[in-house]
Amino acid sequence: MSERFFPDEMPMPAANAETLAFWEAAARHSLVVQRCAGCGQTRHPPGPVCPACRSTASQWLELPGTGSVYTFSVVRQAFLPALSDRLPYVVCAVELDQGGGVRMVSNLVGCEPERVAIDLAVTVVWEDMGPDLALPRFTPLGTTVARP
Amino acid sequence: MRPAARVPCLVGVGETRYTKWGGTTDASEYQLALEAITKAVSDAGLRIDDVDGLASFAQDRNDATFVAADLGLPELRYASLSWLPGGGGACAAVANAAAAVADGQAEVVVVYRALCQGQFGRFGQGPGNQPRSPGPPPVPRIRSAKSLLAAHVAFTMPFGVFGPPIAYAMVLQRHMHRYGTMAEQMGQVAVTARAHAARNPRAVMAEYAMTMDDYLNSRMVSEPFRLFDCCLENDGACAVVVTSAERAADLARPRVEILAEAQGTLQGFGHGQYTNVSMPDDDYTSAGARGVARRLWARAGLTPADVDVAQIYDHFTGLVLLSLEDFGFCERGQGGPFAASGALSWPDGSLPTNTHGGSLSEAYIHGLNHVIEGVRQLRGESTCQVQGAATCLVTSAAGVPTSALILGRP
């Protein structure tokens, strides 16, 4: 397996009753968002009630994994010592295609920081972290990445 | 309308020495809290025996019930903790104290905040998602979140969004894209704060001058934020005393009236951009304070043009621009040009702002020092005194559910 995008010291996700299904789908490389079964509005991060219609019924909507960069930052300071040899890295908010306006925080990989721009078209790439854990990162559409 | 006798007033302020992060080694954070409370009560010309209420805001480690016990308050009649997170809650804590005084639940309420990040670690790293200890890593497995916030930051921290600087850098990136906001405009906020701090002996950065070139040459932390876009981290504590106009009448200091207070958030903004990047674009590129601002001006019966001086929460330079927009000092998207015009500078700007140096240059005590500076302005005691100042806006943090006050000289 190739080297991981981030060092092993990085914090890993923790889940509660509302968010566990997202991470279970992620482990299968399926990018999902929660959709209200009452009014159809999507939301992310997942929550127990639809803020629009207050329905507690919801479904998981599988998305194609493409989208566009809504905003981003090129991080040039190591907020963990272990990150010092991974600088700079790019964090972004991706507006997901067919997601009903939902955006997701992630990383842009396989892309020079100078190329990152708002509205850049991207697609998901999965990094397996363990047997039941994978993280969705994004890369410019049409890019082939060796890592992750 | 409140009966005139019950109009809540700020009658005392107190603060400890402010030091750099980890610079206070001879006192605990809790001891600093007690010191600030004692000084504020003394400043008011009151005694600890007069205090019957305590108020603070989210993420306070220094429980009011312990404060009451350790200071030997004769009778604690009121204690509250605003839910508004971190810097969003300083003005709300004052507002809660004011409400308690106005309706007679308590007579003398002290609002306090102590912050020693050197003793407890940095804010904003999020709960339950701390980096692992050195050594061979366990096989990562999905763990159980220990709090609602822990479940939410699971969607940001594993991607390297460590705390507010990165999260709010993304907000300013979007604001720049949408409105053309420029680095030099954010830099004007930093340079102005530093110039004000140079006159304030309490300011941690009083001795460190900053030019625009210094700002532009400071190292990039998380684009577009440079080091000098980010507030300080330091050790210190603040407290203010709230009581009724009636009680204030025979105290040591001229009273400062709380003319209006507002707190909260609007639907859609949620917990703020720190955990919610799915909100409408108009909200994402805002301070999240438009509802608070609308209610604040309405309660005061004032407009932005009526304000003589402002203390705007400044965890990041760019978020000051967004607050100026939300509170109506300029049009949406025009916070940058407004700052660049020199409006924020004492003494000649149209809205002298953060006349103590703010969190960028005086101290980072989650904005309770901004309330203190508001009081000083209206007493005529500021080191950057706005001549004849009669009204002051004080805001709490942009980017989270927040609060604000308008203070007035009777």
Contacts between the chains, C-beta under 8 A, distances in Angstrom:
chain1	res1	chain2	res2	distance
A	6	B	158	7.8
A	6	B	160	6.5
A	8	B	132	7.4
A	8	B	137	4.1
A	9	B	131	4.9
A	9	B	132	5.6
A	9	B	134	7.4
A	9	B	137	7.6
A	10	B	131	6.8
A	10	B	158	6.2
A	10	B	160	7.3
A	11	B	126	7.9
A	11	B	129	4.0
A	11	B	130	6.4
A	11	B	131	5.7
A	11	B	132	7.5
A	11	B	157	4.8
A	11	B	158	5.9
A	12	B	129	7.6
A	12	B	140	4.7
A	12	B	141	8.0
A	12	B	142	7.8
A	12	B	143	7.0
A	12	B	158	5.9
A	13	B	129	7.8
A	13	B	142	6.4
A	13	B	143	7.8
A	13	B	154	3.7
A	13	B	155	7.4
A	13	B	158	5.4
A	14	B	128	5.3
A	14	B	129	6.3
A	14	B	142	7.4
A	14	B	143	4.5
A	14	B	144	6.4
A	14	B	145	3.9
A	14	B	146	7.1
A	14	B	150	5.2
A	14	B	151	6.5
A	14	B	154	5.2
A	15	B	142	5.3
A	15	B	143	7.3
A	15	B	144	6.9
A	15	B	145	5.7
A	15	B	151	6.3
A	15	B	154	6.5
A	16	B	144	7.3
A	16	B	145	4.4
A	16	B	148	7.2
A	16	B	150	7.9
A	16	B	151	4.1
A	18	B	151	7.0
A	19	B	145	7.3
A	19	B	151	5.0
A	19	B	154	6.7
A	19	B	155	7.9
A	20	B	142	7.1
A	23	B	142	5.1
A	23	B	154	7.9
A	24	B	142	7.8
A	27	B	142	7.8
A	43	B	278	7.1
A	44	B	155	7.6
A	44	B	278	5.6
A	45	B	151	7.3
A	45	B	152	5.5
A	45	B	154	7.9
A	45	B	155	4.9
A	45	B	275	7.2
A	51	B	267	6.9
A	51	B	268	7.8
A	51	B	270	7.9
A	70	B	174	7.1
A	70	B	277	7.1
A	71	B	170	4.6
A	71	B	171	7.3
A	71	B	173	4.9
A	71	B	174	4.0
A	71	B	177	7.3
A	71	B	277	7.6
A	71	B	284	7.8
A	72	B	170	6.4
A	72	B	173	6.2
A	73	B	166	5.7
A	73	B	169	4.1
A	73	B	170	5.0
A	73	B	173	5.9
A	73	B	222	4.7
A	73	B	223	5.3
A	73	B	224	7.7
A	73	B	225	7.8
A	74	B	220	7.8
A	74	B	222	7.3
A	74	B	223	4.3
A	75	B	160	6.2
A	75	B	166	5.8
A	75	B	221	7.8
A	75	B	222	4.8
A	75	B	223	7.8
A	76	B	219	7.3
A	76	B	220	4.6
A	76	B	221	6.4
A	76	B	222	6.9
A	76	B	223	7.1
A	77	B	165	7.9
A	77	B	219	7.5
A	77	B	220	7.8
A	77	B	221	4.5
A	77	B	222	6.7
A	79	B	160	7.6
A	79	B	162	3.6
A	79	B	163	6.7
A	79	B	166	7.6
A	80	B	131	5.3
A	80	B	162	7.0
A	82	B	131	7.5
A	83	B	160	6.9
A	89	B	160	5.7
A	91	B	159	5.8
A	91	B	160	5.8
A	91	B	161	5.3
A	91	B	166	5.9
A	91	B	170	6.9
A	91	B	222	7.9
A	92	B	170	7.6
A	93	B	170	6.1
A	93	B	277	4.0
A	101	B	278	6.7
A	102	B	278	5.1
A	103	B	277	4.6
A	103	B	278	4.8
A	104	B	155	7.2
A	104	B	277	7.3
A	105	B	155	5.8
A	105	B	156	4.8
A	105	B	159	5.6
A	105	B	161	5.9
A	105	B	277	5.7
A	106	B	159	5.4
A	107	B	159	5.1
A	107	B	160	6.6
A	118	B	173	7.4
A	118	B	174	7.2
A	118	B	177	4.8
A	129	B	140	4.4
A	130	B	139	4.8
A	130	B	140	4.0
A	130	B	141	5.6
A	131	B	139	7.0
A	131	B	141	7.5
A	132	B	141	5.9
A	132	B	142	5.8
A	133	B	140	5.0
A	133	B	141	6.2
A	133	B	142	5.4
A	135	B	158	5.9
A	135	B	159	7.3
A	137	B	159	7.5
